[in-house]
Amino acid sequence: MTTVAPGSDVRRHELAEFLRTRRERITPEQVGLVRGPRRRTPGLRREEVAHLSSVGVTWYTWLEQARDIQVSAQVLDSVARALLLDVSEREHLFALAGSLDPAPPAACPSVTPAVRALLDQLGPIPACVQNSRYDAVAYNATYGRLLCDLDSRPPEDRNCMWLAFTDPEWREAVVDLPSTHRIMAARFRAAMAEHLAEPAWTTLLARLEGASAEFREVWARHEVVGGQVSKAKYIRNAHVGMLHVEHTNLWLGPRTGPRLVTYVPLDEETRERLEALAELAGARVPVSV
C-alpha cells in the first residue's frame, strides 16, 4: 500500500482536483450508464466512479476531499480506467499519488518509429534505449536475450538497475557484478539529483532498498559518477557463451536523458555468437553489420 502524497498536503489537493475535473468531463453515456431526468451533477457522480472502479463510495469521496488515506496502485489503476484517462493523464495520476503504475503504457512517447527501426536494423548487435533511470524503454530482439529473457519480465521490472540487483539470470550474465553494481548505483545517484521529488525515481529507489542488501550497501557510499561513453566488457550469455563487447552510449538528448545503448562485438568469435543469439531470438540478421 502507498500513502497518497506522503507529507504533501499540496500534492493531495492537486490529486483531488485532478480527479474531480476528470470525473466531471465524462458523460454517463460514455461509460454505459443511463442519464436520469433529475441529474444535475456535471459528468459522473462520485458514487458512479466508485462503482465503476469497484471501490467504496466513502473511500473515493475521501480521495476527492484530499484526505490523507492509503491507496494501492491497483486501485489507482481501476480509477484511471473508470475515468477513461489517456496516457498522459494516467501518468499524471500516478505521479501525483506517488505510486508506480502497475500497467504502464507499452509505447514510450520518447521512442519514435525511426528509433525503433534503427534498433531493429542494428541486429545482430544488441541495442536498447534507456532513460536516465535505467528503464529499458525499447530494445531489439538480440538485446532482449542478451542478459535475460527480457520479454518474460513484467514491464515494471524492465529496469536495468532492478535486474542487476535482483534478477538471478541477469546477475549470472554480468561477469564483474560488484564493479557493475557500484558504477550503476553511482550513475543513478548522479542522475537522480535532478529528480529527487519525482515519484517514479523515489518508488524505484524504495523498491531497490527493500529488495537488495547489496544495493543498500553500495547506495550508502554516496558515490557519484557521470555517464561514460564506452567501455569494453564481458557478458556470460546463457545461450551462446562468453561475449566480448564494447558497451557504447549514444545520447538522444541531454547527457542526463535517454540514450541508445549498443554492444558491439570486439572479436570475430563474439560476432558469430551474437549472430547465433539473434537467430535464436528471431531477429533478422543482416548480411553485413
HELIX and SHEET records of a PDB file:
HELIX    1   1 ASP A    9  GLU A   24  1                                  16    
HELIX    2   2 PRO A   28  VAL A   31  5                                   4    
HELIX    3   3 ARG A   46  SER A   53  1                                   8    
HELIX    4   4 VAL A   57  GLU A   64  1                                   8    
HELIX    5   5 ALA A   73  ALA A   82  1                                  10    
HELIX    6   6 VAL A   87  ALA A   97  1                                  11    
HELIX    7   7 PRO A  113  LEU A  122  1                                  10    
HELIX    8   8 TYR A  143  ARG A  145  5                                   3    
HELIX    9   9 LEU A  150  SER A  152  5                                   3    
HELIX   10  10 PRO A  155  ASP A  157  5                                   3    
HELIX   11  11 CYS A  160  THR A  166  1                                   7    
HELIX   12  12 PRO A  168  ALA A  173  1                                   6    
HELIX   13  13 LEU A  177  MET A  192  1                                  16    
HELIX   14  14 PRO A  199  ALA A  211  1                                  13    
HELIX   15  15 ALA A  213  TRP A  219  1                                   7    
HELIX   16  16 GLU A  268  LEU A  280  1                                  13    
SHEET    1   A 2 THR A   2  THR A   3  0                                        
SHEET    2   A 2 GLN A  70  VAL A  71 -1                                        
SHEET    1   B 5 ALA A 136  TYR A 139  0                                        
SHEET    2   B 5 ALA A 127  GLN A 130 -1                                        
SHEET    3   B 5 ARG A 259  PRO A 265 -1                                        
SHEET    4   B 5 GLY A 241  TRP A 251 -1                                        
SHEET    5   B 5 SER A 230  ASN A 237 -1                                        
END                                                                             
